């Protein structure tokens, strides 16, 4: 498999190069030259396969000869070594729970897959010491920190917006030490993302550090997210109509991966990009005009993105054809008030506790079902509710019981480096 830049000013590269460099030299995101189709046998036998075998089947065409099959199987097995249950929530709605990994967030799979790929390349001497530079709006940073902790030859620098991540998310970013450094940016996630992009385009910095990204702009973080949708269909009732899929959407890597799996032949129905007040994509689907805007802080903070990087990949997937995109993808905007109302209603009626991101997805799905009452759907529950006590605990009327992985963080000292939104501050640190 070869990858090309979506700016079309850089040469084709293989999976190793795309993973190690993160972005193309022209600043574009990498995209696979062809979209592989799932073999009939894979689709037919999907329910009987182990998660590791599913992962190997999905990722092998994208990795190609960059990693031998035996090593890739080990990497896949370690990346998905926890549960992904599809849980009934209410009539016509099930939740695919993606928060049973080490950092209680869906990004654990991509972070673990990418870290192990980079570790493999580093051990072979295929790459010099690497600095993973990543911006986070909440969950990416924790997943990357956990996935890369102690990986030889890799230093991780995470930029996060000060005061705009939850306490648990901040603990996951700032308490590990070793090869993990957290930079606390006095700005928004979009500011963090802009700083990272500027660093990648800095030729002087490139002489000092070999940079790569672990955001979903990196193919090794983005592509494994297809696995969620395969795990959904392993558990979806046999013979039932394809489900509508409502995905909490911020930087749009997760939903783009789902649409890619659908293009590869997975029997998924209509997709809904469930957004909070940050709505450039819903506005695009309404008007045909994409306008980036400053991020607005909300209760569903991991989706507080005003200029989603991965939307360019969705445009590419649909050949920049708005009509084709609208046939497969809708979008909705959910307020904080409606988010809290959904958490309360679902808890009171069904005793299922949504986190704010899942509540956005639930609300968007219910609105779609009001117009299409015959369809059943799933929401992607992308983070554990314990990460959002200020939103969830008033609904419960009590504190949430802390999972063991969160209890282990209690009492650890926070270690972060404050930086401004001035790029020279970041550059000075990295130099």
Secondary structure as the mmCIF struct_conf table of DSSP 4:
data_model
#
loop_
_struct_conf.conf_type_id
_struct_conf.id
_struct_conf.beg_label_comp_id
_struct_conf.beg_label_asym_id
_struct_conf.beg_label_seq_id
_struct_conf.end_label_comp_id
_struct_conf.end_label_asym_id
_struct_conf.end_label_seq_id
STRN STRN1 UNK A 3 UNK A 5
TURN_TY1_P TURN_TY1_P1 UNK A 6 UNK A 7
BEND BEND1 UNK A 8 UNK A 8
BEND BEND2 UNK A 10 UNK A 10
STRN STRN2 UNK A 13 UNK A 13
HELX_RH_AL_P HELX_RH_AL_P1 UNK A 15 UNK A 21
BEND BEND3 UNK A 23 UNK A 23
TURN_TY1_P TURN_TY1_P2 UNK A 25 UNK A 26
BEND BEND4 UNK A 27 UNK A 27
HELX_LH_PP_P HELX_LH_PP_P1 UNK A 28 UNK A 29
STRN STRN3 UNK A 30 UNK A 32
BEND BEND5 UNK A 33 UNK A 34
HELX_LH_PP_P HELX_LH_PP_P2 UNK A 36 UNK A 39
HELX_RH_AL_P HELX_RH_AL_P2 UNK A 40 UNK A 45
HELX_RH_3T_P HELX_RH_3T_P1 UNK A 46 UNK A 48
BEND BEND6 UNK A 49 UNK A 49
HELX_RH_AL_P HELX_RH_AL_P3 UNK A 51 UNK A 63
HELX_RH_3T_P HELX_RH_3T_P2 UNK A 64 UNK A 66
BEND BEND7 UNK A 67 UNK A 67
HELX_RH_AL_P HELX_RH_AL_P4 UNK A 69 UNK A 79
TURN_TY1_P TURN_TY1_P3 UNK A 80 UNK A 80
BEND BEND8 UNK A 82 UNK A 82
STRN STRN4 UNK A 86 UNK A 90
TURN_TY1_P TURN_TY1_P4 UNK A 91 UNK A 92
STRN STRN5 UNK A 93 UNK A 97
BEND BEND9 UNK A 101 UNK A 101
TURN_TY1_P TURN_TY1_P5 UNK A 102 UNK A 103
BEND BEND10 UNK A 104 UNK A 104
STRN STRN6 UNK A 105 UNK A 105
TURN_TY1_P TURN_TY1_P6 UNK A 106 UNK A 107
HELX_RH_AL_P HELX_RH_AL_P5 UNK A 108 UNK A 123
TURN_TY1_P TURN_TY1_P7 UNK A 124 UNK A 125
BEND BEND11 UNK A 127 UNK A 127
STRN STRN7 UNK A 130 UNK A 136
BEND BEND12 UNK A 137 UNK A 138
HELX_RH_AL_P HELX_RH_AL_P6 UNK A 139 UNK A 148
TURN_TY1_P TURN_TY1_P8 UNK A 149 UNK A 150
TURN_TY1_P TURN_TY1_P9 UNK A 152 UNK A 153
STRN STRN8 UNK A 154 UNK A 161
TURN_TY1_P TURN_TY1_P10 UNK A 162 UNK A 163
BEND BEND13 UNK A 165 UNK A 165
HELX_RH_AL_P HELX_RH_AL_P7 UNK A 167 UNK A 174
BEND BEND14 UNK A 175 UNK A 175
TURN_TY1_P TURN_TY1_P11 UNK A 178 UNK A 179
STRN STRN9 UNK A 180 UNK A 185
BEND BEND15 UNK A 186 UNK A 187
HELX_RH_AL_P HELX_RH_AL_P8 UNK A 189 UNK A 200
TURN_TY1_P TURN_TY1_P12 UNK A 201 UNK A 201
HELX_RH_AL_P HELX_RH_AL_P9 UNK A 203 UNK A 208
STRN STRN10 UNK A 211 UNK A 212
BEND BEND16 UNK A 215 UNK A 215
TURN_TY1_P TURN_TY1_P13 UNK A 216 UNK A 217
BEND BEND17 UNK A 218 UNK A 218
HELX_RH_AL_P HELX_RH_AL_P10 UNK A 219 UNK A 222
HELX_RH_3T_P HELX_RH_3T_P3 UNK A 223 UNK A 225
HELX_RH_AL_P HELX_RH_AL_P11 UNK A 226 UNK A 235
BEND BEND18 UNK A 236 UNK A 236
HELX_LH_PP_P HELX_LH_PP_P3 UNK A 237 UNK A 237
TURN_TY1_P TURN_TY1_P14 UNK A 238 UNK A 239
HELX_LH_PP_P HELX_LH_PP_P4 UNK A 240 UNK A 243
STRN STRN11 UNK A 244 UNK A 248
BEND BEND19 UNK A 250 UNK A 252
HELX_RH_AL_P HELX_RH_AL_P12 UNK A 253 UNK A 263
TURN_TY1_P TURN_TY1_P15 UNK A 264 UNK A 265
STRN STRN12 UNK A 271 UNK A 275
BEND BEND20 UNK A 277 UNK A 277
HELX_RH_AL_P HELX_RH_AL_P13 UNK A 280 UNK A 287
BEND BEND21 UNK A 288 UNK A 288
BEND BEND22 UNK A 299 UNK A 300
HELX_RH_3T_P HELX_RH_3T_P4 UNK A 301 UNK A 303
BEND BEND23 UNK A 306 UNK A 307
TURN_TY1_P TURN_TY1_P16 UNK A 309 UNK A 310
HELX_RH_AL_P HELX_RH_AL_P14 UNK A 311 UNK A 317
TURN_TY1_P TURN_TY1_P17 UNK A 318 UNK A 320
HELX_RH_AL_P HELX_RH_AL_P15 UNK A 322 UNK A 328
STRN STRN13 UNK A 329 UNK A 333
HELX_RH_AL_P HELX_RH_AL_P16 UNK A 336 UNK A 350
HELX_RH_AL_P HELX_RH_AL_P17 UNK A 356 UNK A 371
TURN_TY1_P TURN_TY1_P18 UNK A 373 UNK A 374
STRN STRN14 UNK A 377 UNK A 381
STRN STRN15 UNK A 383 UNK A 383
HELX_RH_3T_P HELX_RH_3T_P5 UNK A 385 UNK A 388
HELX_RH_AL_P HELX_RH_AL_P18 UNK A 389 UNK A 396
TURN_TY1_P TURN_TY1_P19 UNK A 397 UNK A 397
BEND BEND24 UNK A 398 UNK A 398
HELX_LH_PP_P HELX_LH_PP_P5 UNK A 399 UNK A 403
HELX_RH_AL_P HELX_RH_AL_P19 UNK A 404 UNK A 407
TURN_TY1_P TURN_TY1_P20 UNK A 408 UNK A 411
HELX_LH_PP_P HELX_LH_PP_P6 UNK A 412 UNK A 414
STRN STRN16 UNK A 417 UNK A 419
BEND BEND25 UNK A 421 UNK A 421
HELX_RH_AL_P HELX_RH_AL_P20 UNK A 423 UNK A 430
#
